[in-house]
Amino acid sequence: MSQVLAASQATPQTHHQNLMIIAIDPGVNGGIAWNDVEGPRAVRMPETDGDIISTLRNLQAAGARTIVMELPAKAIFGAGHSALAVLHRNVGFIQGVAMSLGFALLMVPPKKWQKVIGFQKRPGEEQRVWKNRLKEEAQRRFPSVKVTLNNADALLILAAQVER
């Protein structure tokens, strides 16, 4: 991952107000996406707190000033207590790191970014099917990126920021 982040330290591609935006899906199986001079990039959510801090510092050095992070629901159907605990812990940790590093932080509910990109979960749709559709949509929108189930939501959150 450090090679990918090192490559992103060139002058960032311009976005809203000439700032590179970082999009984060904070789940344990989430990811981080951004756009730089070489195009869109995405990585799996770093495994440790130190890795998260390092990733955000590297992206800040590359020109990022804004983080858009998914604001998860308090409860998610089918998710275990352990997964929800990690998710909400990650949200709080990333909020603290973002604030301490001086990032502007926007929290976006899933339904809001999904509405912006025109992509909604179908009634009764199984979670696995839904996540695969999200991955397919991210692959369609970002053909140059190796899209995985881990980084697909982050990429689509990034797409929503560009489209709004």
C-alpha positions in Angstrom: 0.0 0.0 0.0 2.8 2.4 0.7 3.9 2.3 -3.0 0.4 3.4 -4.0 0.3 6.2 -1.5 3.9 7.3 -2.4 2.7 7.6 -6.0 -0.1 9.8 -4.9 2.2 12.5 -3.5 2.4 14.3 -6.9 0.3 17.5 -7.3 -3.3 16.4 -6.8 -5.9 16.6 -9.6 -8.3 19.5 -8.9 -11.8 18.9 -7.5 -14.1 21.1 -5.5 -12.2 24.3 -4.8 -9.0 22.8 -6.1 -8.9 20.2 -3.3 -8.4 16.5 -3.6 -11.2 14.7 -1.8 -10.8 11.5 0.2 -13.8 9.2 0.4 -14.0 6.6 3.2 -16.2 3.6 3.9 -15.2 3.1 7.5 -16.2 -0.5 7.9 -13.7 -3.3 8.8 -14.2 -4.5 5.2 -14.4 -0.9 3.9 -11.9 1.2 2.0 -10.4 4.6 1.1 -10.6 6.2 -2.3 -9.2 9.4 -3.8 -8.3 11.0 -7.1 -4.9 12.3 -7.9 -3.0 13.3 -11.1 -2.8 9.6 -12.1 -6.5 9.2 -11.7 -8.7 7.5 -9.2 -7.2 5.2 -6.6 -8.5 3.0 -3.8 -7.2 0.8 -1.1 -8.7 -1.5 1.5 -9.3 0.0 4.9 -5.9 -0.1 6.6 -5.6 -2.8 9.2 -4.2 -0.8 12.2 -4.8 2.7 13.7 -1.3 3.6 12.8 -1.8 2.6 9.2 -5.0 4.7 9.0 -3.1 7.7 10.4 -0.2 7.2 8.0 -2.6 6.8 5.0 -4.4 10.1 5.9 -1.1 11.9 6.5 0.3 10.8 3.1 -2.9 11.9 1.3 -2.8 15.2 3.2 0.8 15.7 2.0 -0.5 15.0 -1.5 -3.0 17.9 -1.3 -6.1 16.4 0.3 -8.0 18.7 2.6 -11.4 17.2 2.7 -12.7 13.8 3.9 -16.1 12.5 3.0 -17.0 9.5 5.2 -20.0 7.3 5.2 -22.1 7.8 8.3 -23.4 4.3 9.1 -26.8 3.5 10.6 -26.8 2.7 14.3 -28.0 -0.8 13.4 -27.6 -2.7 10.1 -29.8 -5.7 9.4 -27.8 -8.9 9.3 -24.6 -7.3 10.8 -23.3 -8.9 14.0 -22.6 -6.9 17.2 -18.9 -7.3 16.7 -18.9 -5.9 13.2 -21.1 -2.9 14.2 -18.8 -2.2 17.2 -15.7 -2.1 14.9 -17.6 0.0 12.3 -18.6 2.7 14.9 -15.2 2.6 16.6 -13.6 3.2 13.2 -16.0 6.2 12.5 -15.0 7.8 15.8 -11.3 7.1 15.4 -11.3 8.5 11.8 -13.3 11.6 13.0 -10.7 12.2 15.7 -7.7 11.7 13.3 -9.3 13.9 10.6 -10.0 16.7 13.0 -6.5 16.5 14.6 -4.9 16.7 11.2 -7.0 19.6 10.1 -9.2 18.0 7.5 -12.6 19.3 6.7 -14.9 16.3 7.5 -18.3 15.6 5.9 -20.4 12.7 7.1 -22.8 11.3 4.4 -25.5 8.7 5.1 -25.4 5.8 2.6 -28.9 6.6 1.1 -27.7 10.1 0.3 -24.6 9.2 -1.7 -26.5 6.3 -3.3 -29.3 8.8 -4.4 -26.7 11.2 -5.9 -25.2 8.4 -8.1 -28.7 7.1 -8.9 -28.2 3.6 -7.4 -30.6 2.2 -4.8 -31.0 -1.2 -3.1 -34.0 -3.1 -4.4 -36.7 -4.2 -2.0 -35.9 -7.6 -0.6 -32.5 -7.7 -2.3 -30.0 -9.9 -0.5 -27.0 -8.2 1.0 -24.5 -10.2 -1.1 -26.4 -9.4 -4.3 -26.5 -5.7 -3.4 -22.8 -5.5 -2.6 -22.0 -7.2 -5.9 -24.1 -4.7 -7.8 -22.3 -1.9 -6.0 -19.0 -3.5 -7.0 -20.2 -3.7 -10.6 -21.2 -0.1 -10.6 -17.8 1.0 -9.3 -16.1 -1.2 -12.0 -18.2 0.5 -14.6 -17.4 4.0 -13.3 -13.7 3.3 -12.5 -12.4 0.9 -15.2 -8.8 1.8 -14.4 -9.1 0.8 -10.7 -8.9 -2.7 -9.3 -12.3 -2.6 -7.7 -13.0 -5.0 -4.8 -15.9 -5.5 -2.4 -13.7 -3.6 0.1 -13.2 -0.4 -1.9 -16.3 -0.3 -4.1 -18.4 1.8 -1.6 -15.5 4.3 -1.1 -15.2 4.7 -4.9 -18.9 5.3 -5.2 -18.8 7.8 -2.4 -16.1 9.6 -4.3 -18.2 9.5 -7.5 -21.1 11.1 -5.6 -18.9 14.0 -4.6 -17.8 14.6 -8.1 -21.4 14.4 -9.4 -23.1 16.6 -6.8 
